[in-house]
Amino acid sequence: MTHRPELTPADILPWTEYARDRAEHRRRITAIKRHRRIEVGPYVTFYFESFETMWLQVQEMLHIEKGGAEQIVDELAAYNPLVPKGRELVATFMIEIDDPLRRARVLAQLGGVEETAFIEVAGERILGKPEADQDRTSAEGKASSVQFVHFHFTDAQAKAFSEPNGRVIIGLSHPAYNHMAVMSEATRLALAGDFR
């Protein structure tokens, strides 16, 4: 697995080369993603990002939109902030509700949910910091169904997180969505590899 803090144009495959092996690339990254996903409560799923997941995202955007070299710059600017850098974990969390009426009603109650994400390890709570590229809660207080959160760890917290069989909890403490989940050992192990 690659542990670099950002993608460069040199990492990006030409369109034809990526297209030729697209199914294999997607299969490989899907295997990586398997242990980087955690459901919290009935509607939220955290997807922890990595160099590889963001590489696939950029390649897929280029594959679909066919924007060439000009598009590469924009995609790297958009997705490099989500590559973990050193002592951090980065997650996309999605509020996933199939029914459009229920989704609208729930999102209207979850304004500011991005400010309430946390990870607990060794009795300490690490608060998530929302990605600052844009507001993820509307002026009316409606949450976006897609949120991006950074968890910054101290050296001691990263060490505790990396201890085998350590108990790690992830959650949201929003008044309208107060849920937690215990991270599986396979997920903890996969995410511990993000610390450098």
Backbone torsions as a table, in degrees:
resi	resn	phi	psi	omega
1	MET	NA	143.7	-178.6
2	THR	-87.4	134.4	177.5
3	HIS	-124.6	74.7	175.8
4	ARG	-119.7	150.5	-173.8
5	PRO	-78.6	-10.9	176.2
6	GLU	-162.3	156.1	175.7
7	LEU	-82.9	147.4	174.3
8	THR	-122.9	164.6	177.5
9	PRO	-55.4	-29.6	-179.8
10	ALA	-66.2	-21.5	179.3
11	ASP	-78.8	-16.6	-172.1
12	ILE	-89.1	126.8	179.1
13	LEU	-77.3	147.0	173.1
14	PRO	-59.0	152.9	-175.3
15	TRP	-52.4	-48.5	-176.0
16	THR	-65.4	-38.2	179.8
17	GLU	-67.7	-44.4	177.7
18	TYR	-63.2	-45.1	-178.0
19	ALA	-59.3	-39.0	-178.3
20	ARG	-60.5	-41.5	-175.5
21	ASP	-111.5	20.8	-173.9
22	ARG	-55.7	-46.6	-178.1
23	ALA	-60.0	-40.5	179.2
24	GLU	-67.7	-42.5	177.7
25	HIS	-60.4	-45.0	-179.2
26	ARG	-65.0	-39.6	178.1
27	ARG	-63.3	-44.0	-179.4
28	ARG	-63.0	-44.8	-178.6
29	ILE	-72.7	-33.6	176.2
30	THR	-60.4	-38.7	177.2
31	ALA	-63.6	-38.6	177.7
32	ILE	-66.7	-42.1	-177.1
33	LYS	-66.4	-25.2	-174.1
34	ARG	-51.5	-40.4	-177.6
35	HIS	-100.8	17.9	179.8
36	ARG	-118.7	23.3	-174.2
37	ARG	-127.4	131.7	-179.1
38	ILE	-139.4	126.6	175.0
39	GLU	-86.6	134.0	178.4
40	VAL	-126.9	108.5	-177.6
41	GLY	72.2	-171.6	-172.5
42	PRO	-75.3	-21.0	-171.0
43	TYR	-122.4	-16.8	-170.6
44	VAL	-106.9	135.0	172.7
45	THR	-126.9	128.5	174.7
46	PHE	-92.4	131.5	175.4
47	TYR	-118.3	109.1	-177.6
48	PHE	-81.9	126.9	-174.5
49	GLU	-86.7	162.4	178.2
50	SER	-152.3	176.3	175.4
51	PHE	-54.3	-44.8	-177.0
52	GLU	-67.0	-43.3	-178.4
53	THR	-66.4	-36.0	178.7
54	MET	-74.6	-32.0	174.8
55	TRP	-60.3	-47.0	179.4
56	LEU	-62.6	-41.6	-179.6
57	GLN	-59.9	-45.9	179.0
58	VAL	-63.7	-46.6	-179.7
59	GLN	-60.0	-40.9	-180.0
60	GLU	-66.0	-41.9	178.2
61	MET	-61.4	-43.4	178.9
62	LEU	-66.8	-38.6	180.0
63	HIS	-63.5	-44.4	-175.9
64	ILE	-74.5	-46.2	-173.0
65	GLU	-89.0	-18.6	177.3
66	LYS	52.3	43.5	-176.8
67	GLY	-84.9	-5.6	176.5
68	GLY	67.7	-157.5	-174.3
69	ALA	-59.5	-35.6	-179.5
70	GLU	-64.5	-36.3	-178.3
71	GLN	-72.2	-30.6	-178.3
72	ILE	-55.5	-45.3	-178.7
73	VAL	-57.7	-46.3	-178.9
74	ASP	-65.9	-42.0	-178.9
75	GLU	-66.7	-40.8	177.5
76	LEU	-64.2	-39.8	178.0
77	ALA	-63.8	-36.1	-178.5
78	ALA	-74.8	-38.9	-170.1
79	TYR	-103.7	-19.6	177.9
80	ASN	-60.0	-33.9	177.3
81	PRO	-61.3	-17.1	-178.2
82	LEU	-95.3	2.2	174.1
83	VAL	-84.0	125.1	-179.9
84	PRO	-57.8	141.0	-177.1
85	LYS	-125.8	96.3	173.9
86	GLY	80.0	-107.9	-175.4
87	ARG	-100.8	51.6	178.1
88	GLU	-143.1	154.9	167.5
89	LEU	-114.9	143.6	-179.5
90	VAL	-125.8	130.2	-178.5
91	ALA	-128.8	143.3	162.8
92	THR	-96.5	125.9	171.9
93	PHE	-117.9	137.4	-174.9
94	MET	-116.3	136.9	174.2
95	ILE	-96.9	105.4	-168.4
96	GLU	-110.0	106.1	179.6
97	ILE	-133.9	119.3	-175.9
98	ASP	-67.5	-44.0	-176.2
99	ASP	-70.8	117.8	-175.6
100	PRO	-62.3	-34.5	179.3
101	LEU	-69.7	-45.2	178.0
102	ARG	-64.4	-41.8	178.7
103	ARG	-57.8	-46.7	179.8
104	ALA	-62.0	-41.6	-179.3
105	ARG	-65.6	-44.7	-179.1
106	VAL	-66.9	-46.8	-179.2
107	LEU	-61.0	-33.5	178.4
108	ALA	-64.7	-22.4	-179.7
109	GLN	-95.3	-5.7	-170.7
110	LEU	-109.2	22.4	176.4
111	GLY	-53.1	132.8	179.4
112	GLY	81.6	5.1	-178.6
113	VAL	-57.8	-30.2	-179.4
114	GLU	-63.7	-20.3	179.9
115	GLU	-84.9	-4.8	-171.4
116	THR	-112.1	5.3	179.8
117	ALA	-72.2	143.8	178.9
118	PHE	-151.7	159.5	169.6
119	ILE	-127.0	133.9	176.3
120	GLU	-111.5	130.3	177.1
121	VAL	-145.4	134.4	179.1
122	ALA	51.0	40.6	176.8
123	GLY	77.1	3.5	179.3
124	GLU	-111.7	142.5	179.5
125	ARG	-104.1	124.3	176.1
126	ILE	-102.2	115.7	-178.4
127	LEU	-82.3	138.7	177.0
128	GLY	-74.1	147.2	175.7
129	LYS	-114.6	117.7	-177.6
130	PRO	-63.7	146.1	173.5
131	GLU	-58.5	134.1	-171.6
132	ALA	-94.8	13.1	-176.1
133	ASP	-67.9	-28.9	177.2
134	GLN	-164.6	162.5	177.6
135	ASP	-70.5	133.1	179.8
136	ARG	-102.8	3.7	171.8
137	THR	-124.5	129.7	-177.6
138	SER	-72.9	168.3	177.8
139	ALA	-59.9	-26.4	179.7
140	GLU	-83.8	-1.9	178.6
141	GLY	89.2	15.6	178.6
142	LYS	-91.7	129.9	179.4
143	ALA	-78.7	148.1	169.8
144	SER	-73.8	149.5	179.2
145	SER	-78.1	-8.6	177.4
146	VAL	-124.9	126.2	-177.8
147	GLN	-128.6	151.7	178.6
148	PHE	-125.7	126.5	-173.3
149	VAL	-134.6	137.7	176.1
150	HIS	-107.3	136.0	174.7
151	PHE	-114.8	111.5	-178.3
152	HIS	-96.0	124.5	-176.3
153	PHE	-107.1	146.1	167.4
154	THR	-77.5	169.0	176.9
155	ASP	-58.1	-43.2	-178.0
156	ALA	-66.0	-40.3	178.9
157	GLN	-66.6	-40.1	177.9
158	ALA	-64.5	-38.6	178.5
159	LYS	-64.6	-44.4	179.1
160	ALA	-63.9	-40.9	178.5
161	PHE	-60.7	-35.7	-175.1
162	SER	-81.7	-7.5	179.3
163	GLU	-66.9	130.5	179.2
164	PRO	-55.8	136.7	176.4
165	ASN	61.9	20.8	175.2
166	GLY	-73.1	148.1	-179.6
167	ARG	-85.9	120.6	178.5
168	VAL	-123.6	131.6	-179.4
169	ILE	-117.5	140.0	173.6
170	ILE	-123.2	142.9	-178.3
171	GLY	-164.4	179.3	174.3
172	LEU	-130.0	136.2	-176.8
173	SER	-113.7	29.4	178.7
174	HIS	-69.7	140.0	-179.5
175	PRO	-54.5	-31.7	-179.6
176	ALA	-96.2	-1.2	179.5
177	TYR	-155.0	85.0	-175.9
178	ASN	-112.1	90.1	-175.3
179	HIS	-136.5	151.6	177.7
180	MET	-137.0	159.8	174.2
181	ALA	-143.8	145.1	174.5
182	VAL	-86.4	129.9	-178.4
183	MET	-72.1	135.0	176.9
184	SER	-68.2	160.0	179.2
185	GLU	-64.4	-37.6	179.3
186	ALA	-63.4	-39.5	178.9
187	THR	-71.2	-43.9	178.7
188	ARG	-58.1	-43.6	-179.4
189	LEU	-64.0	-43.5	179.5
190	ALA	-62.8	-43.7	-177.3
191	LEU	-73.9	-31.0	177.2
192	ALA	-58.9	-27.9	177.5
193	GLY	-66.5	-13.6	178.9
194	ASP	-76.6	-21.0	-178.9
195	PHE	-78.2	132.7	179.0
196	ARG	-129.4	NA	NA
